[in-house]
Amino acid sequence: MKIVPEGSLKREAKILVNGRFAGILSEFKKGKNQRVVFQYDERYLKDGSPIGYRFPLTTGPFEWDELPPFFENLASEGWLRKVQCERAGIDIEDTFGILLANGTELIGAISIVPYES
């Protein structure tokens, strides 16, 4: 079951763990306010592992006012971030956009790809 906070959906991403669909990361906007939500997929909850220490397996959503450090720290930094943003036409402060554009090339088990309904 997908929980939708108040506001309009801006962007969504699939979170993959070693290529397996683990859940959805969503960004909502209401005026100048932002809400970011991660929710595990019900099938992943049956036999998957938590994506991180602060993300225990649970049916409820995780919600924040901004992209949490776990996801923020997956994005590139420094000169690579600048190059990726220039090539994709993304604002250098738009970490969610950077992850959507480059999320298949992350270090480690996590991949992030645009969610297409």
CYANA upper distance limits for C-alpha pairs under 8 A (distance plus 0.5 A):
  1 MET  CA     42 GLU  CA      8.20
  2 LYS  CA     39 GLN  CA      7.89
  3 ILE  CA     60 GLY  CA      8.47
  3 ILE  CA     61 PRO  CA      7.30
  5 PRO  CA     28 PHE  CA      8.10
  5 PRO  CA     35 ARG  CA      8.16
  6 GLU  CA     28 PHE  CA      8.43
  6 GLU  CA     30 LYS  CA      7.90
  7 GLY  CA     28 PHE  CA      6.34
  7 GLY  CA     29 LYS  CA      5.90
  7 GLY  CA     30 LYS  CA      5.05
  8 SER  CA     28 PHE  CA      5.87
  8 SER  CA     29 LYS  CA      5.91
  8 SER  CA     30 LYS  CA      6.80
  9 LEU  CA     26 SER  CA      7.80
  9 LEU  CA     27 GLU  CA      6.63
  9 LEU  CA     28 PHE  CA      4.93
  9 LEU  CA     29 LYS  CA      6.97
 10 LYS  CA     26 SER  CA      8.17
 10 LYS  CA     27 GLU  CA      6.03
 10 LYS  CA     28 PHE  CA      5.73
 10 LYS  CA     29 LYS  CA      6.85
 11 ARG  CA     26 SER  CA      6.38
 11 ARG  CA     27 GLU  CA      5.76
 11 ARG  CA     28 PHE  CA      7.72
 12 GLU  CA     24 ILE  CA      7.31
 12 GLU  CA     25 LEU  CA      6.17
 12 GLU  CA     26 SER  CA      4.86
 12 GLU  CA     27 GLU  CA      6.78
 12 GLU  CA    114 PRO  CA      6.78
 12 GLU  CA    115 TYR  CA      5.85
 13 ALA  CA     24 ILE  CA      6.20
 13 ALA  CA     25 LEU  CA      5.64
 13 ALA  CA     26 SER  CA      6.92
 13 ALA  CA    100 LEU  CA      7.31
 13 ALA  CA    112 ILE  CA      6.73
 13 ALA  CA    113 VAL  CA      5.94
 13 ALA  CA    114 PRO  CA      4.93
 13 ALA  CA    115 TYR  CA      5.01
 14 LYS  CA     21 PHE  CA      7.34
 14 LYS  CA     22 ALA  CA      8.06
 14 LYS  CA     23 GLY  CA      6.52
 14 LYS  CA     24 ILE  CA      5.30
 14 LYS  CA     25 LEU  CA      6.89
 14 LYS  CA    112 ILE  CA      6.20
 14 LYS  CA    113 VAL  CA      5.79
 14 LYS  CA    114 PRO  CA      6.57
 14 LYS  CA    115 TYR  CA      5.73
 15 ILE  CA     21 PHE  CA      6.61
 15 ILE  CA     22 ALA  CA      6.09
 15 ILE  CA     23 GLY  CA      5.78
 15 ILE  CA     24 ILE  CA      6.28
 15 ILE  CA     25 LEU  CA      7.30
 15 ILE  CA    110 ILE  CA      7.41
 15 ILE  CA    111 SER  CA      6.50
 15 ILE  CA    112 ILE  CA      5.42
 15 ILE  CA    113 VAL  CA      7.35
 16 LEU  CA     20 ARG  CA      5.51
 16 LEU  CA     21 PHE  CA      5.01
 16 LEU  CA     22 ALA  CA      5.82
 16 LEU  CA     23 GLY  CA      7.77
 16 LEU  CA    109 ALA  CA      8.37
 16 LEU  CA    110 ILE  CA      6.13
 16 LEU  CA    111 SER  CA      5.50
 16 LEU  CA    112 ILE  CA      6.71
 16 LEU  CA    113 VAL  CA      8.44
 17 VAL  CA     21 PHE  CA      7.03
 17 VAL  CA     22 ALA  CA      6.76
 17 VAL  CA     51 ILE  CA      7.72
 17 VAL  CA    109 ALA  CA      5.80
 17 VAL  CA    110 ILE  CA      5.32
 17 VAL  CA    111 SER  CA      6.98
 18 ASN  CA    109 ALA  CA      5.41
 18 ASN  CA    110 ILE  CA      6.94
 18 ASN  CA    111 SER  CA      8.03
 19 GLY  CA    109 ALA  CA      8.44
 19 GLY  CA    110 ILE  CA      8.45
 19 GLY  CA    111 SER  CA      7.70
 21 PHE  CA     41 ASP  CA      7.92
 21 PHE  CA     44 TYR  CA      7.65
 22 ALA  CA     40 TYR  CA      6.20
 22 ALA  CA     41 ASP  CA      6.06
 22 ALA  CA     44 TYR  CA      5.91
 22 ALA  CA     48 GLY  CA      8.11
 23 GLY  CA     38 PHE  CA      7.47
 23 GLY  CA     39 GLN  CA      5.94
 23 GLY  CA     40 TYR  CA      4.52
 23 GLY  CA     41 ASP  CA      5.04
 23 GLY  CA     44 TYR  CA      8.12
 24 ILE  CA     37 VAL  CA      8.45
 24 ILE  CA     38 PHE  CA      6.13
 24 ILE  CA     39 GLN  CA      6.03
 24 ILE  CA     40 TYR  CA      7.06
 24 ILE  CA     41 ASP  CA      7.78
 24 ILE  CA    115 TYR  CA      8.26
 25 LEU  CA     36 VAL  CA      7.68
 25 LEU  CA     37 VAL  CA      6.18
 25 LEU  CA     38 PHE  CA      4.92
 25 LEU  CA     39 GLN  CA      7.25
 26 SER  CA     36 VAL  CA      6.15
 26 SER  CA     37 VAL  CA      5.65
 26 SER  CA     38 PHE  CA      6.90
 27 GLU  CA     34 GLN  CA      7.60
 27 GLU  CA     35 ARG  CA      6.38
 27 GLU  CA     36 VAL  CA      5.11
 27 GLU  CA     37 VAL  CA      7.06
 28 PHE  CA     34 GLN  CA      6.19
 28 PHE  CA     35 ARG  CA      5.54
 28 PHE  CA     36 VAL  CA      6.76
 29 LYS  CA     33 ASN  CA      6.32
 29 LYS  CA     34 GLN  CA      5.17
 29 LYS  CA     35 ARG  CA      6.91
 30 LYS  CA     34 GLN  CA      6.88
 33 ASN  CA     65 ASP  CA      8.22
 34 GLN  CA     65 ASP  CA      6.22
 34 GLN  CA     66 GLU  CA      7.01
 35 ARG  CA     63 GLU  CA      7.45
 35 ARG  CA     64 TRP  CA      6.31
 35 ARG  CA     65 ASP  CA      5.24
 35 ARG  CA     66 GLU  CA      6.74
 36 VAL  CA     63 GLU  CA      6.20
 36 VAL  CA     64 TRP  CA      5.72
 36 VAL  CA     65 ASP  CA      6.63
 36 VAL  CA     66 GLU  CA      6.39
 36 VAL  CA     67 LEU  CA      6.56
 37 VAL  CA     61 PRO  CA      6.92
 37 VAL  CA     62 PHE  CA      6.05
 37 VAL  CA     63 GLU  CA      5.02
 37 VAL  CA     64 TRP  CA      7.04
 38 PHE  CA     61 PRO  CA      6.26
 38 PHE  CA     62 PHE  CA      5.69
 38 PHE  CA     63 GLU  CA      7.15
 39 GLN  CA     59 THR  CA      7.83
 39 GLN  CA     60 GLY  CA      7.23
 39 GLN  CA     61 PRO  CA      5.14
 39 GLN  CA     62 PHE  CA      6.84
 40 TYR  CA     44 TYR  CA      7.26
 40 TYR  CA     45 LEU  CA      7.21
 40 TYR  CA     57 LEU  CA      7.89
 40 TYR  CA     58 THR  CA      7.73
 40 TYR  CA     59 THR  CA      7.20
 40 TYR  CA     61 PRO  CA      8.00
 41 ASP  CA     45 LEU  CA      6.96
 42 GLU  CA     46 LYS  CA      7.51
 42 GLU  CA     59 THR  CA      7.61
 43 ARG  CA     47 ASP  CA      8.21
 44 TYR  CA     48 GLY  CA      5.49
 45 LEU  CA     49 SER  CA      8.36
 45 LEU  CA     57 LEU  CA      6.63
 45 LEU  CA     58 THR  CA      7.63
 45 LEU  CA     59 THR  CA      8.10
 49 SER  CA     57 LEU  CA      7.78
 50 PRO  CA     55 PHE  CA      6.34
 50 PRO  CA     56 PRO  CA      5.89
 50 PRO  CA     57 LEU  CA      6.08
 51 ILE  CA     55 PHE  CA      6.72
 51 ILE  CA     56 PRO  CA      8.37
 51 ILE  CA    110 ILE  CA      8.22
 52 GLY  CA     56 PRO  CA      7.87
 52 GLY  CA     70 PHE  CA      8.15
 55 PHE  CA     62 PHE  CA      8.37
 64 TRP  CA     68 PRO  CA      7.36
 67 LEU  CA     71 PHE  CA      7.06
 67 LEU  CA     72 GLU  CA      6.65
 67 LEU  CA     95 THR  CA      8.45
 67 LEU  CA     96 PHE  CA      7.90
 68 PRO  CA     72 GLU  CA      6.53
 69 PRO  CA     73 ASN  CA      6.19
 70 PHE  CA     74 LEU  CA      7.38
 71 PHE  CA     75 ALA  CA      7.76
 72 GLU  CA     95 THR  CA      6.98
 72 GLU  CA     96 PHE  CA      8.38
 74 LEU  CA     99 LEU  CA      8.12
 74 LEU  CA    106 LEU  CA      7.22
 74 LEU  CA    107 ILE  CA      8.24
 75 ALA  CA     81 ARG  CA      8.23
 75 ALA  CA     95 THR  CA      7.12
 75 ALA  CA     98 ILE  CA      7.18
 75 ALA  CA     99 LEU  CA      6.45
 75 ALA  CA    103 GLY  CA      8.48
 75 ALA  CA    106 LEU  CA      8.11
 76 SER  CA     80 LEU  CA      6.71
 76 SER  CA     81 ARG  CA      5.50
 77 GLU  CA     81 ARG  CA      5.35
 77 GLU  CA     82 LYS  CA      8.22
 78 GLY  CA     82 LYS  CA      6.96
 79 TRP  CA     83 VAL  CA      6.71
 80 LEU  CA     84 GLN  CA      6.57
 81 ARG  CA     85 CYS  CA      6.56
 81 ARG  CA     92 ILE  CA      7.61
 81 ARG  CA     98 ILE  CA      8.49
 82 LYS  CA     86 GLU  CA      6.66
 82 LYS  CA     92 ILE  CA      7.06
 83 VAL  CA     87 ARG  CA      6.66
 84 GLN  CA     88 ALA  CA      6.62
 84 GLN  CA     90 ILE  CA      8.47
 84 GLN  CA     98 ILE  CA      8.04
 84 GLN  CA    102 ASN  CA      8.41
 85 CYS  CA     89 GLY  CA      6.06
 85 CYS  CA     90 ILE  CA      5.14
 85 CYS  CA     91 ASP  CA      6.79
 85 CYS  CA     92 ILE  CA      6.34
 85 CYS  CA     98 ILE  CA      7.50
 86 GLU  CA     90 ILE  CA      7.10
 88 ALA  CA    101 ALA  CA      7.80
 90 ILE  CA     94 ASP  CA      7.29
 90 ILE  CA     97 GLY  CA      7.23
 90 ILE  CA     98 ILE  CA      7.50
 94 ASP  CA     98 ILE  CA      6.80
 95 THR  CA     99 LEU  CA      6.65
 96 PHE  CA    100 LEU  CA      6.77
 97 GLY  CA    101 ALA  CA      6.65
 98 ILE  CA    102 ASN  CA      6.46
 98 ILE  CA    103 GLY  CA      8.07
 99 LEU  CA    103 GLY  CA      5.18
 99 LEU  CA    112 ILE  CA      6.93
 99 LEU  CA    113 VAL  CA      8.34
100 LEU  CA    112 ILE  CA      6.76
100 LEU  CA    113 VAL  CA      6.13
100 LEU  CA    114 PRO  CA      6.17
101 ALA  CA    113 VAL  CA      8.25
102 ASN  CA    106 LEU  CA      7.80
102 ASN  CA    112 ILE  CA      8.33
103 GLY  CA    111 SER  CA      5.80
103 GLY  CA    112 ILE  CA      4.79
103 GLY  CA    113 VAL  CA      6.33
104 THR  CA    111 SER  CA      5.61
104 THR  CA    112 ILE  CA      6.47
104 THR  CA    113 VAL  CA      7.10
105 GLU  CA    111 SER  CA      7.75
106 LEU  CA    110 ILE  CA      7.39
106 LEU  CA    111 SER  CA      6.72
